[in-house]
Amino acid sequence: MSDRLSRISARVIKWLKPPRTLAINSLGWYFIAFIFAVGLAAVNTGNNLLYLILGGMLSFIVASGILSNINLKNLIIRRHLPEYLFARTPTLVRVEIENGKRYVPSFILLVRTSFPVGSSVLIATVGPERNAEGFMEVIFPKRGFHEIEPFKVSTRFPFGLFTKGMEAAAVEKVLVFPHLSSAEAPDFDSRGREGETALIQSGQGADPFSIKDFQPGDNPRHIHWKSTAKRGKFMRREFSKEQEPAVTIRVGSNSDDTENVLEEKIERAASMAAHFTMEGYAVAVECGSATVPFGRGRDHLLVVLRELALCDLPGTDRGKRTAGSEQSTVIEL
């Protein structure tokens, strides 16, 4: 019973909401006013010629409706978004229109969208069983998940009296990364600027760390001859362990931070993460309840940007420190 009611309600909604929208253009209003004038004159005078003109004008409106409906028939609209989207950054969206009609082309198709904030694209003609494409520039105002509304396709074909339209392309949910800017890295000490950091641990670095007894299996080239001659036994040089450059970006919030300030912090963190990744640093990020451990490369940067896109700063616990390490340079935002 419930399935039957749902089918009936769906049919009623479909009937109440036709698949096409119709709007009268300024030229159409003038044309309709002229029809009324001719009709009034024909009734008052009984002139057959005026009745003939009136019939031709009415048939003109009928032909306009039929041709515009055919023009929008069997059209498939596809949107092609870039792989990655960034807030407040102009983005080109490729719009593809496929004409499924076998013999009839479609003309003067205007494709537009209301969200994200964007422009429109005009497709002059699409041949029968052919595709045409155009590009529109859109801007996502904020980071996070967004739903892209369906495209609205309209046409003034054939006479420009009316604008007939329809919705095309389903709602699509996308993730928008924070806005990236040319952020300047803060001043580091010489250790951070030069790159590798010498740790007070034994390792395979280039800087001598200490002198120890030579053991079987040690590299003979590491023998320290001066200490060997002084102590009367073989001594070897031990080198300090080197750590590759690393940076931890911590994003925190204060009670008096406004929403704009919080968004600016997240955007700075994303920009710095991109900058240090390009410089070869290992990057870790802490933002709100999200933590991203150290990593390098493009794939790791995408993980960082995703977490920053979904970060909820008001829940930040400044006492929580899990992503970074004591040997990394820490940036507090």
RAURRA-V765376 format. One record per pair of residues at least 24 apart in sequence whose C-alpha atoms are under 10 Angstrom apart, sorted by the first residue. I is the first residue (numbers start at 1). GAP is how many residues later the second one is. D is the distance in Angstrom with one decimal. If there is no record, write none. Layout:
I;GAP;D / I;GAP;D
This chain:
18;148;9.2 / 19;146;8.5 / 19;147;6.2 / 19;148;7.8 / 20;49;8.2 / 20;52;9.0 / 20;133;9.8 / 20;134;9.3 / 20;144;6.6 / 20;145;5.5 / 20;146;4.9 / 20;147;8.1 / 21;131;10.0 / 21;132;10.0 / 21;133;8.6 / 21;142;8.0 / 21;143;5.5 / 21;144;5.0 / 21;145;6.1 / 21;146;9.0 / 22;43;9.4 / 22;132;9.2 / 22;133;9.9 / 22;140;6.8 / 22;141;5.7 / 22;142;4.6 / 22;143;6.5 / 22;144;9.1 / 23;131;10.0 / 23;133;9.7 / 23;138;8.9 / 23;139;5.7 / 23;140;5.1 / 23;141;6.5 / 23;142;8.5 / 24;132;9.8 / 24;136;9.1 / 24;137;6.4 / 24;138;4.6 / 24;139;6.3 / 24;140;8.8 / 25;131;8.7 / 25;135;7.3 / 25;136;5.5 / 25;137;5.3 / 25;138;6.7 / 26;134;9.2 / 26;135;7.5 / 26;136;8.6 / 27;132;9.3 / 27;133;7.1 / 27;134;5.5 / 27;135;8.2 / 28;33;9.2 / 28;131;9.1 / 28;132;7.4 / 28;133;4.0 / 28;134;6.1 / 28;135;9.5 / 29;132;7.8 / 29;133;9.1 / 30;131;9.0 / 31;26;8.6 / 31;30;9.3 / 31;130;7.7 / 32;25;9.0 / 32;26;9.2 / 32;29;9.1 / 32;129;9.3 / 60;99;9.0 / 60;101;10.0 / 61;98;9.2 / 61;100;8.3 / 61;101;9.1 / 63;95;8.8 / 63;96;9.5 / 64;92;9.2 / 64;93;7.6 / 64;94;6.2 / 64;95;6.7 / 64;96;8.7 / 64;97;7.8 / 64;98;8.0 / 65;92;9.3 / 65;93;8.9 / 65;94;9.9 / 65;96;9.6 / 65;97;8.2 / 65;98;9.7 / 65;99;8.4 / 66;92;9.7 / 67;39;9.9 / 67;90;7.5 / 67;91;6.7 / 67;92;9.6 / 68;38;9.1 / 68;39;9.3 / 68;86;9.4 / 68;87;7.1 / 68;88;7.4 / 68;89;5.7 / 68;90;6.4 / 68;91;9.2 / 68;92;9.9 / 68;94;8.8 / 68;95;8.5 / 68;96;6.7 / 68;97;9.1 / 69;86;9.4 / 69;88;9.3 / 69;95;7.6 / 69;96;9.0 / 70;31;9.1 / 70;34;8.4 / 70;35;9.3 / 70;36;8.1 / 70;87;10.0 / 71;28;9.5 / 71;30;9.3 / 71;33;8.1 / 71;34;7.4 / 71;35;5.0 / 71;36;6.8 / 71;37;9.0 / 71;38;8.8 / 71;55;9.9 / 71;83;9.8 / 71;84;8.0 / 71;85;9.7 / 71;86;7.5 / 71;87;8.8 / 71;93;9.5 / 72;27;9.0 / 72;29;9.8 / 72;33;9.8 / 72;34;7.1 / 72;35;8.9 / 72;37;8.4 / 72;81;8.3 / 72;82;8.0 / 72;83;7.8 / 72;85;9.7 / 72;92;8.4 / 72;93;7.8 / 72;94;8.0 / 73;26;8.3 / 73;27;8.1 / 73;28;7.5 / 73;31;9.9 / 73;33;8.6 / 73;93;10.0 / 74;24;8.3 / 74;25;6.2 / 74;26;5.0 / 74;27;6.0 / 74;28;9.6 / 74;32;9.8 / 74;55;9.8 / 75;24;4.9 / 75;25;6.0 / 75;26;7.9 / 75;31;8.7 / 75;51;9.6 / 75;54;9.8 / 75;56;9.7 / 75;78;9.6 / 75;93;8.7 / 76;24;7.5 / 76;55;9.3 / 76;92;7.4 / 76;93;7.8 / 77;34;9.1 / 77;54;9.8 / 77;55;9.9 / 77;56;9.6 / 77;73;9.8 / 77;74;8.1 / 77;75;9.8 / 77;76;8.7 / 77;90;9.4 / 77;91;5.9 / 77;92;5.7 / 77;93;9.4 / 78;55;9.3 / 78;73;9.1 / 78;90;8.2 / 78;91;6.1 / 78;92;9.0 / 79;54;9.7 / 79;56;9.6 / 79;71;9.7 / 79;72;8.7 / 79;89;9.8 / 79;90;7.3 / 79;91;9.5 / 79;93;9.7 / 80;55;9.5 / 81;93;9.4 / 84;90;9.3 / 84;91;8.1 / 84;92;7.4 / 84;93;7.5 / 84;218;9.2 / 85;54;9.3 / 85;55;8.1 / 85;58;9.0 / 85;89;8.3 / 85;90;7.1 / 85;91;4.9 / 85;92;5.9 / 85;93;8.6 / 85;94;9.1 / 86;53;8.5 / 86;54;7.2 / 86;55;9.1 / 86;56;8.4 / 86;57;7.1 / 86;58;9.5 / 86;89;8.7 / 86;90;5.2 / 86;91;4.6 / 86;92;5.6 / 86;93;5.3 / 86;94;7.4 / 86;219;9.7 / 86;223;9.4 / 87;52;7.1 / 87;53;5.1 / 87;54;5.6 / 87;55;5.1 / 87;56;5.3 / 87;57;8.7 / 87;88;9.8 / 87;89;6.1 / 87;90;6.1 / 87;91;5.4 / 87;92;4.7 / 87;93;8.2 / 87;180;9.4 / 87;222;9.4 / 88;29;9.9 / 88;50;9.3 / 88;51;5.7 / 88;52;5.6 / 88;53;5.1 / 88;54;6.8 / 88;55;8.6 / 88;88;9.7 / 88;89;9.8 / 88;90;8.4 / 88;91;6.1 / 88;92;9.0 / 89;48;9.8 / 89;49;8.4 / 89;50;5.9 / 89;51;7.1 / 89;52;8.3 / 89;53;9.9 / 89;89;9.5 / 89;90;6.8 / 89;91;8.4 / 89;92;9.9 / 90;27;9.7 / 90;28;8.8 / 90;46;9.8 / 90;47;6.2 / 90;48;5.8 / 90;49;5.0 / 90;50;7.9 / 90;51;10.0 / 91;27;9.1 / 91;44;9.8 / 91;45;8.2 / 91;46;5.4 / 91;47;5.3 / 91;48;6.1 / 91;49;8.4 / 92;26;9.6 / 92;42;9.9 / 92;43;6.2 / 92;44;5.7 / 92;45;4.6 / 92;46;6.4 / 92;47;8.9 / 93;25;9.7 / 93;41;8.4 / 93;42;5.6 / 93;43;5.4 / 93;44;6.2 / 93;45;7.1 / 94;27;9.7 / 94;39;6.9 / 94;40;5.9 / 94;41;4.6 / 94;42;6.7 / 94;43;9.0 / 95;25;10.0 / 95;26;8.2 / 95;28;9.6 / 95;37;8.4 / 95;38;5.4 / 95;39;5.3 / 95;40;5.8 / 95;41;7.4 / 95;56;9.6 / 96;27;9.6 / 96;35;6.8 / 96;36;5.8 / 96;37;4.3 / 96;38;6.7 / 96;39;8.7 / 97;26;8.5 / 97;28;9.9 / 97;29;7.6 / 97;33;8.5 / 97;34;5.6 / 97;35;5.4 / 97;36;6.1 / 97;37;8.7 / 98;28;7.5 / 98;29;8.9 / 98;30;8.8 / 98;31;7.1 / 98;32;6.0 / 98;33;4.4 / 98;34;6.7 / 98;35;8.7 / 99;26;9.8 / 99;27;6.4 / 99;28;6.8 / 99;29;5.8 / 99;30;5.2 / 99;31;5.6 / 99;32;6.3 / 99;33;8.4 / 100;26;9.9 / 100;27;9.3 / 100;28;6.7 / 100;29;5.1 / 100;30;7.5 / 100;31;9.0 / 101;26;8.7 / 101;27;5.4 / 101;28;5.9 / 101;29;8.8 / 102;25;9.1 / 102;26;5.3 / 102;27;5.7 / 102;28;9.3 / 103;24;8.4 / 103;25;5.3 / 103;26;7.7 / 104;24;5.4 / 104;25;8.7 / 105;24;8.2 / 105;25;8.7 / 106;49;9.4 / 106;51;8.9 / 107;48;7.7 / 107;49;8.9 / 107;50;6.7 / 107;51;8.3 / 108;46;8.4 / 108;47;5.8 / 108;48;7.0 / 108;49;6.4 / 108;50;8.8 / 109;44;6.5 / 109;45;5.8 / 109;46;5.1 / 109;47;8.0 / 109;48;8.4 / 109;56;9.3 / 110;41;9.9 / 110;42;8.0 / 110;43;5.6 / 110;44;5.2 / 110;45;6.1 / 110;46;8.9 / 110;55;9.0 / 111;24;9.9 / 111;25;8.8 / 111;40;6.4 / 111;41;5.8 / 111;42;4.6 / 111;43;6.7 / 111;44;9.1 / 111;54;9.5 / 111;55;9.9 / 111;56;9.5 / 111;57;9.2 / 112;24;8.3 / 112;38;9.0 / 112;39;5.8 / 112;40;5.5 / 112;41;6.7 / 112;42;8.6 / 112;55;9.9 / 113;25;8.8 / 113;35;8.5 / 113;36;6.9 / 113;37;7.0 / 113;38;5.1 / 113;39;6.2 / 113;40;9.0 / 113;54;9.8 / 114;24;9.7 / 114;34;8.8 / 114;35;7.0 / 114;36;8.6 / 114;37;8.1 / 114;38;8.6 / 115;24;8.7 / 115;25;8.1 / 115;26;9.7 / 115;31;9.2 / 115;32;8.1 / 115;33;6.0 / 115;34;5.8 / 115;35;8.7 / 115;36;9.2 / 116;24;5.4 / 116;25;7.6 / 116;26;9.9 / 116;30;8.5 / 116;31;8.4 / 116;32;6.4 / 116;33;7.7 / 117;24;7.6 / 120;31;9.7 / 120;32;9.6 / 120;33;9.8 / 121;32;9.8 / 122;31;9.6 / 122;32;9.7 / 122;33;9.6 / 123;32;9.9 / 140;36;7.5 / 140;37;9.7 / 140;39;9.8 / 141;35;9.4 / 141;37;9.9 / 141;38;9.5 / 142;34;7.4 / 142;35;8.5 / 142;36;7.5 / 142;37;8.4 / 142;121;8.9 / 142;167;9.1 / 143;32;7.5 / 143;33;4.9 / 143;34;5.3 / 143;35;5.1 / 143;36;7.6 / 143;120;8.9 / 143;123;9.7 / 143;124;9.4 / 143;163;9.7 / 143;165;8.7 / 143;166;5.5 / 143;167;7.7 / 143;168;9.6 / 144;30;8.3 / 144;31;5.5 / 144;32;5.1 / 144;33;6.6 / 144;34;7.9 / 144;162;8.5 / 144;163;9.6 / 144;164;8.7 / 144;165;5.0 / 144;166;5.5 / 144;167;8.5 / 145;28;6.7 / 145;29;5.6 / 145;30;4.5 / 145;31;6.1 / 145;32;9.0 / 145;164;8.2 / 145;165;7.9 / 146;26;8.2 / 146;27;5.6 / 146;28;5.5 / 146;29;6.4 / 146;30;7.3 / 147;24;6.4 / 147;25;5.5 / 147;26;4.4 / 147;27;6.4 / 147;28;8.9 / 148;24;5.1 / 148;25;6.3 / 148;26;7.5 / 149;24;9.1 / 175;131;8.0 / 175;134;7.7 / 175;135;8.8 / 176;129;9.2 / 176;130;8.3 / 176;133;6.7 / 176;134;9.1 / 177;90;9.1 / 177;93;8.6 / 177;125;9.1 / 177;127;9.7 / 177;128;5.9 / 177;129;6.4 / 177;130;8.9 / 177;131;7.4 / 177;132;5.0 / 177;133;8.5 / 178;85;8.4 / 178;86;9.4 / 178;88;7.1 / 178;89;5.5 / 178;90;9.0 / 178;91;9.1 / 178;92;6.6 / 178;93;8.5 / 178;127;7.1 / 178;128;8.6 / 178;129;9.9 / 178;130;7.0 / 178;131;5.6 / 178;132;9.3 / 179;84;9.4 / 179;85;9.1 / 179;87;8.8 / 179;88;5.6 / 179;89;8.5 / 179;91;7.6 / 179;92;7.7 / 179;126;9.8 / 179;130;9.4 / 180;86;9.8 / 180;87;6.3 / 180;88;7.6 / 180;89;9.1 / 180;90;6.4 / 180;91;4.9 / 180;92;8.7 / 180;93;9.7 / 180;94;8.1 / 180;95;9.7 / 180;125;9.9 / 181;86;7.8 / 181;87;7.6 / 181;89;8.6 / 181;90;5.7 / 181;91;8.8 / 181;93;9.5 / 181;94;9.6 / 182;86;9.2 / 182;89;6.8 / 182;90;8.5 / 182;92;9.5 / 182;93;8.1 / 183;84;9.3 / 183;85;6.7 / 183;86;9.0 / 183;87;9.2 / 183;88;5.7 / 183;89;6.1 / 183;90;9.6 / 183;91;9.2 / 183;92;7.5 / 184;84;9.3 / 184;87;8.8 / 184;88;7.6 / 184;91;8.4 / 185;83;10.0 / 185;86;9.4 / 185;87;6.7 / 185;88;9.9 / 185;90;7.9 / 185;91;8.2 / 185;146;9.5 / 186;86;9.4 / 186;145;8.1 / 188;141;7.8 / 188;142;9.6 / 188;143;9.7 / 189;140;9.0 / 191;54;8.7 / 191;138;9.1 / 192;52;9.8 / 192;53;6.8 / 192;54;8.1 / 192;55;8.6 / 192;89;9.9 / 192;136;8.4 / 192;137;6.7 / 193;52;8.7 / 194;51;8.4 / 195;47;10.0 / 195;48;8.7 / 195;49;6.6 / 195;50;4.9 / 195;51;8.3 / 195;84;9.7 / 195;85;9.2 / 195;86;8.3 / 196;45;9.9 / 196;46;6.2 / 196;47;5.5 / 196;48;4.6 / 196;49;5.2 / 196;50;8.6 / 196;85;9.8 / 197;43;9.7 / 197;44;8.4 / 197;45;5.6 / 197;46;5.1 / 197;47;6.6 / 197;48;6.8 / 197;49;9.2 / 197;130;8.0 / 197;131;9.0 / 198;41;9.6 / 198;42;6.2 / 198;43;6.0 / 198;44;4.8 / 198;45;6.4 / 198;46;9.1 / 198;129;9.6 / 199;40;10.0 / 199;41;6.2 / 199;42;5.4 / 199;43;6.0 / 199;44;6.9 / 199;128;8.2 / 200;39;9.4 / 200;40;6.2 / 200;41;7.0 / 200;42;9.0 / 201;37;9.6 / 201;38;8.3 / 201;39;5.6 / 201;40;5.4 / 201;41;8.6 / 202;36;6.7 / 202;37;6.1 / 202;38;5.1 / 202;39;5.3 / 202;40;9.1 / 203;35;7.6 / 203;36;5.8 / 203;37;5.2 / 203;38;3.8 / 203;39;7.0 / 203;40;9.8 / 204;34;8.3 / 204;35;6.0 / 204;36;6.7 / 204;37;5.6 / 204;38;7.3 / 205;33;9.0 / 205;34;5.5 / 205;35;5.3 / 205;36;5.1 / 205;37;5.3 / 205;38;8.9 / 206;32;9.6 / 206;33;6.3 / 206;34;7.1 / 206;35;8.3 / 206;36;8.1 / 207;30;9.6 / 207;31;8.6 / 207;32;5.4 / 207;33;5.8 / 207;34;8.4 / 207;35;8.8 / 208;29;6.4 / 208;30;5.9 / 208;31;4.3 / 208;32;6.1 / 208;33;9.6 / 209;28;7.3 / 209;29;5.3 / 209;30;4.6 / 209;31;4.9 / 209;32;8.6 / 210;26;8.6 / 210;27;6.0 / 210;28;5.2 / 210;29;6.9 / 210;30;8.2 / 211;24;6.5 / 211;25;5.7 / 211;26;4.8 / 211;27;5.9 / 211;28;8.9 / 212;24;5.5 / 212;25;6.5 / 212;26;6.8 / 213;24;8.7 / 213;25;9.6 / 214;24;9.9 / 243;84;8.1 / 243;85;9.1 / 244;36;9.0 / 244;37;7.4 / 244;38;7.6 / 244;83;9.8 / 244;84;9.3 / 245;31;9.5 / 245;34;9.4 / 245;35;7.7 / 245;36;5.2 / 245;37;6.3 / 245;38;9.0 / 245;82;9.0 / 245;83;7.3 / 245;84;8.3 / 246;30;8.7 / 246;31;9.7 / 246;34;8.7 / 246;35;5.1 / 246;36;4.4 / 246;37;5.9 / 246;38;8.0 / 246;48;7.8 / 246;49;9.0 / 246;50;9.5 / 246;78;8.9 / 246;79;8.9 / 246;81;7.7 / 246;82;4.9 / 246;83;6.3 / 246;84;8.8 / 247;25;9.8 / 247;26;8.8 / 247;29;7.8 / 247;30;9.7 / 247;34;6.7 / 247;35;6.3 / 247;36;5.2 / 247;37;6.4 / 247;38;8.6 / 247;47;8.4 / 247;77;7.7 / 247;78;8.9 / 247;80;8.8 / 247;81;5.0 / 247;82;4.6 / 247;83;5.8 / 247;84;7.4 / 248;25;9.1 / 248;33;9.9 / 248;34;8.4 / 248;35;5.9 / 248;36;4.7 / 248;37;5.7 / 248;38;7.7 / 248;44;9.5 / 248;45;8.9 / 248;46;8.1 / 248;75;7.4 / 248;76;5.4 / 248;77;7.8 / 248;78;9.6 / 248;79;9.8 / 248;80;6.3 / 248;81;6.1 / 248;82;4.7 / 248;83;6.1 / 248;84;8.5 / 249;24;7.6 / 249;34;7.5 / 249;35;6.2 / 249;36;4.8 / 249;37;6.3 / 249;38;8.4 / 249;43;9.8 / 249;74;9.1 / 249;75;8.3 / 249;79;9.9 / 249;80;8.5 / 249;81;6.0 / 249;82;4.9 / 249;83;6.3 / 249;84;7.6 / 250;34;8.4 / 250;35;5.9 / 250;36;4.7 / 250;37;6.2 / 250;38;9.0 / 250;41;9.2 / 250;68;8.9 / 250;71;8.8 / 250;73;9.0 / 250;74;8.9 / 250;80;7.3 / 250;81;6.0 / 250;82;5.0 / 250;83;6.1 / 251;34;7.8 / 251;35;6.1 / 251;36;4.9 / 251;37;7.2 / 251;57;9.5 / 251;60;9.7 / 251;62;7.8 / 251;65;8.2 / 251;67;8.8 / 251;80;8.4 / 251;81;6.2 / 251;82;4.9 / 252;34;8.3 / 252;35;6.6 / 252;36;6.9 / 252;61;6.7 / 252;62;8.4 / 252;63;9.1 / 252;64;5.9 / 252;65;7.6 / 252;66;6.4 / 252;80;7.5 / 252;81;6.1 / 253;34;9.2 / 253;35;8.3 / 253;59;9.9 / 253;60;6.1 / 253;61;6.3 / 253;62;8.3 / 253;63;6.4 / 253;64;8.7 / 253;65;8.3 / 253;80;8.3 / 254;59;9.3 / 254;60;8.2 / 254;62;9.0 / 254;64;9.6 / 255;59;8.4 / 257;57;9.2 / 259;54;9.5 / 259;55;9.5 / 262;50;9.3 / 262;51;7.0 / 262;52;8.7 / 262;71;9.6 / 263;45;10.0 / 263;46;10.0 / 263;48;9.9 / 263;49;10.0 / 263;50;8.9 / 264;69;9.7 / 265;48;9.5 / 265;67;9.8 / 265;68;6.2 / 266;39;9.7 / 266;42;6.5 / 266;43;8.2 / 266;45;8.2 / 266;46;9.8 / 266;47;8.7 / 266;67;8.5 / 267;38;9.7 / 267;41;8.3 / 267;42;9.1 / 268;65;8.2 / 269;35;9.5 / 269;36;9.2 / 269;39;8.0 / 269;62;9.1 / 269;63;9.4 / 269;64;7.6 / 270;31;8.9 / 270;34;7.6 / 270;35;6.2 / 270;36;9.7 / 270;37;9.7 / 270;38;6.9 / 270;39;8.9 / 271;34;9.3 / 272;59;9.5 / 273;27;9.9 / 273;28;7.1 / 273;29;10.0 / 273;31;7.6 / 273;32;8.3 / 274;24;8.9 / 274;27;6.7 / 274;28;9.3 / 274;30;9.0 / 274;31;8.6 / 275;26;10.0 / 276;25;9.7 / 277;24;6.9 / 281;47;9.9 / 282;46;8.8 / 283;40;9.3 / 283;41;8.6 / 283;45;9.0 / 283;46;9.7 / 284;38;9.5 / 284;39;5.8 / 284;40;5.9 / 284;41;9.1 / 284;44;9.2 / 284;46;9.3 / 285;37;9.4 / 285;38;6.4 / 285;39;7.6 / 285;45;9.8 / 285;46;9.6 / 286;25;9.4 / 286;30;9.1 / 286;31;9.9 / 286;32;9.6 / 286;34;8.8 / 286;35;7.7 / 286;36;7.9 / 286;37;6.3 / 286;38;8.2 / 286;46;9.7 / 287;24;6.2 / 287;25;7.6 / 287;26;6.5 / 287;27;9.8 / 287;28;9.1 / 287;29;6.8 / 287;30;9.0 / 287;31;9.6 / 287;36;10.0 / 287;46;9.8 / 288;24;5.6 / 288;25;4.7 / 288;26;7.0 / 288;27;5.5 / 288;28;3.9 / 288;29;6.7 / 288;30;8.6 / 288;32;9.3 / 289;24;8.0 / 289;25;9.5 / 289;26;6.7 / 289;27;6.1 / 289;28;7.4 / 289;31;8.7 / 290;25;9.9 / 290;26;8.9 / 290;32;9.8 / 290;33;9.3 / 291;29;9.7 / 291;30;8.7 / 291;31;7.0 / 291;32;5.7 / 291;33;9.1 / 292;30;8.7 / 292;31;5.9 / 292;32;8.8 / 293;29;7.9 / 293;30;4.7 / 293;31;6.8 / 293;32;9.5 / 294;29;7.0 / 294;30;7.1 / 294;31;9.0 / 294;34;9.8
